[in-house]
């Protein structure tokens, strides 16, 4: 009985390690999880949320809720608590923490998000809109994303 439990625990650990390796293999390297006060070395809550969002968008985009439009490089969702009449959030399908950490390899993904902005503006006939991104100190989720807001649209 004890042998079975030990074998089950080893198998469960191995399955977790393999699935974690798969899901987070495309993510930008980050610090260790914070178990105590370790200042700059540890992952903060918004960074952990960004890492999980990155893995979800990169590896399992079919689980992303309320997708408005998607391309090979970006996904746009309807914001769950809109502050304006139209509010989308666009995520590149590449793990980028914020604009300051962009590399040349990230640029097609950011450009892909702006292509989706254009598509949404045309589709929804938006006239008065803005696109916003926040820096690391203002992000609820430490993962580059863009908000598309519009207070009016050409649609009735």
C-alpha positions in Angstrom: 0.0 0.0 0.0 2.8 2.5 0.9 4.7 1.5 -2.2 1.6 2.4 -4.4 1.2 5.8 -2.7 4.9 6.6 -3.2 4.7 5.5 -6.9 1.6 7.6 -7.4 3.2 10.6 -5.9 6.3 10.2 -8.1 4.1 9.8 -11.2 2.0 12.9 -10.2 5.2 14.9 -9.7 6.6 13.8 -13.0 3.4 14.6 -14.8 3.4 18.1 -13.2 7.0 18.7 -14.2 6.4 17.6 -17.8 3.2 19.6 -18.2 4.8 22.6 -16.5 7.8 22.4 -18.8 5.5 22.2 -21.8 3.2 25.1 -20.8 5.9 27.5 -19.7 8.7 26.6 -22.2 7.9 29.7 -24.4 7.8 32.1 -21.4 10.3 34.8 -20.6 12.5 33.6 -17.7 11.3 35.1 -14.4 12.4 34.9 -10.8 11.5 32.3 -8.2 8.1 32.3 -6.5 7.9 34.5 -3.3 7.5 32.3 -0.2 8.8 35.1 2.1 10.0 38.7 1.7 12.7 38.3 -0.9 12.4 41.8 -2.5 13.5 41.9 -6.2 14.3 38.1 -6.6 10.8 36.9 -6.3 7.7 36.7 -8.5 5.0 39.2 -7.5 1.3 38.4 -7.8 0.9 40.4 -11.1 4.0 38.7 -12.5 2.7 35.3 -11.7 -0.6 36.3 -13.3 1.3 37.4 -16.4 3.2 34.1 -16.5 0.0 32.1 -16.3 -1.7 34.4 -18.9 1.3 33.9 -21.2 1.2 30.1 -20.9 -2.6 30.1 -21.5 -2.5 32.4 -24.5 0.6 30.7 -26.0 -0.3 27.0 -25.4 -4.1 26.8 -25.0 -5.6 29.8 -26.9 -8.8 27.8 -27.3 -9.5 28.2 -23.6 -9.3 32.0 -23.7 -12.8 33.3 -22.9 -14.9 35.7 -25.0 -12.5 36.0 -28.0 -13.6 38.8 -30.3 -11.0 38.2 -33.0 -7.7 36.3 -33.3 -4.7 36.0 -35.6 -1.5 33.9 -35.6 0.2 36.6 -33.5 -2.5 38.2 -31.3 -5.8 37.6 -29.6 -8.4 40.2 -28.8 -11.0 39.6 -26.1 -14.0 41.5 -24.9 -13.1 43.1 -21.6 -15.2 41.5 -18.9 -15.9 44.8 -17.0 -16.0 47.4 -19.8 -15.6 51.1 -18.7 -16.6 52.4 -22.1 -19.2 51.3 -24.7 -16.5 49.3 -26.5 -13.6 47.8 -24.6 -11.3 45.1 -26.0 -8.0 43.8 -24.6 -5.4 42.5 -27.1 -2.6 40.1 -26.1 0.4 39.2 -28.3 0.8 35.5 -28.6 4.4 35.8 -27.3 5.5 36.4 -23.7 6.5 40.0 -23.4 6.4 41.7 -20.0 6.0 45.3 -21.2 7.1 47.7 -24.0 10.5 48.4 -22.4 11.4 44.7 -22.7 10.6 44.4 -26.4 13.1 42.6 -28.6 13.3 42.5 -32.4 11.7 39.0 -32.3 8.7 40.5 -30.4 7.9 43.1 -33.0 5.8 40.9 -35.4 3.5 40.1 -32.4 3.0 43.7 -31.4 2.4 44.7 -35.1 -0.1 41.8 -35.2 -2.0 43.3 -32.3 -2.1 46.7 -34.1 -3.4 44.9 -37.2 -6.2 43.5 -35.0 -6.9 47.0 -33.6 -7.4 48.1 -37.2 -9.7 45.2 -38.0 -11.8 45.9 -34.9 -12.0 49.6 -35.7 -13.2 48.8 -39.2 -15.5 46.0 -38.2 -17.2 48.0 -35.4 -17.1 51.3 -37.3 -15.4 53.0 -34.4 -14.8 56.7 -34.7 -13.7 58.0 -31.3 -11.3 55.4 -29.9 -8.0 55.1 -28.1 -5.4 52.4 -27.6 -3.6 52.2 -24.3 -0.9 50.1 -22.6 0.5 50.4 -19.1 4.0 50.2 -17.8 5.1 47.6 -15.3 4.2 49.7 -12.2 0.6 50.1 -13.5 -0.1 46.6 -14.8 -2.5 44.3 -13.0 -1.0 41.5 -15.1 2.7 41.7 -16.0 2.1 40.7 -19.6 2.1 43.2 -22.5 -1.4 43.9 -23.5 -3.3 46.7 -25.2 -6.7 48.2 -24.4 -8.9 49.4 -27.2 -11.6 51.8 -25.9 -14.4 53.6 -27.8 -17.2 55.7 -26.5 -19.2 55.6 -29.7 -19.4 53.5 -32.8 -21.0 53.7 -36.2 -23.4 50.9 -35.3 -26.8 51.8 -33.8 
